[in-house]
Amino acid sequence: MSLQVEKLEKNMAKLTIEVGAEELEKAIETAYQKNKNKISIPGFRKGKVPRKMVEKLYGAEIFYEDAANELIPEAYEKALEECEEEIVSAPKIDVTQIEAGKPFIFTAEVALKPAVTLGKYKGLKVEKTEITVTEEEVDEQIQKERENSARTITVEDRPVKDGDMTTLDFEGFVDGAAFDGGKGSDYPLTIGSGAFIPGFEEQLIGAEIGKETEVNVTFPEDYQAAELAGKAAVFKCTVKSIQEKELPELDDEFASEVSTFDTLAEYREDVKKGLEQKKADAAKSAKEEAVVEAAVADAQMEIPDAMVETEQRQMIDEFAQRLQMQGLSMEQYMQFTGMTSQALLEQTAPQALKRIQSRLVLEAIAAAENLTASDEDFEEEVKSMAEKYQMEPDQIKGTLGENGKKQVLQDIAINKAVEFLVENAKEGKTAAKSTKAKSKKSEEAPAETAAEE
């Protein structure tokens, strides 16, 4: 095998790989042996047709595709070992010569690891976050625990109120006529959840079990069913059952049931410490992200598109694995969300580019500052992985292999580079702020009924 490397623009390269005619002949013979039992020619038993006869009838190229597929993977792997450049993308293969008696030649267009010119990365300015937890935040966290510990009871002696979990029948009418998707039976609805179109749930407050209640609403102008958008509708609803949550009393008994503490005061203090740690961890992550982004912004590099595409594919594979752990295939996810493969690729592009830029800059900083992983660092990381996956350290090492070990060592060096950036950053004091994450409905499968938002 021989290799020629031609560097192209934007950190791309074309590898021209040549395999000897003898190897091609072996691959063609292998292709013939694999396919001969499928070939039927009058006068010959299946599997007994001579190769020369097959090639004469169907053309010499009949086995070329299988032969190429036989040769390319191994030849490309050997080329990677021989190539002095660091390749960072999947190859785009093109066969340029395949003919019996001649060398087999193919090209592989690949991305090369870009060089990074570091800018300023020491003394980067980041905001200092004061970690404070208010009593209101502690109360809110404890209230969530009360909600989680609440028991559900059936209510029969009062009408619907906000927060109730109801079961109802309903049918919707526009201009006096029922419409498709406007009918539901034994439908579970929590009042105040925002699951139905605006104004629907509020009008059920005060409704009595078994009595019909009319709900008047107007569909939003951007409603998913175009024939209903902007139209007024009347829903005839009958509440069939009401349930509510009964919260436990906020006392020492509650504290002992939901924690390892005997008193409510001790439990409150532990909740406060937990919130402080959570905020500290979030502040640490935010600071790390800020210094890395600043270092990336001041660095220069040219990222080839093929490198980004390879990262996108890896991200999608990781996402598919997470879905599989939840019992969902990528095909099912596409079906439920209406997402397409192309849309998913486009969606991952910005994050893929950011991941590449961050890693390249951090690798460059680690090299510039001579930040490397020691044997002790590696052993500590293996120990941590062993605990996480409930395996023996030697099993982890065996699973990693040499390539895996190299990757772990690189990851450790990169983490050291992040720590270096943080340690050398300059903090500016800012006023402490308590922020709450805004709840946002996830985009799910189409609503089951027209009453739903």
Disulfide bonds with the S-S distance in Angstrom:
none
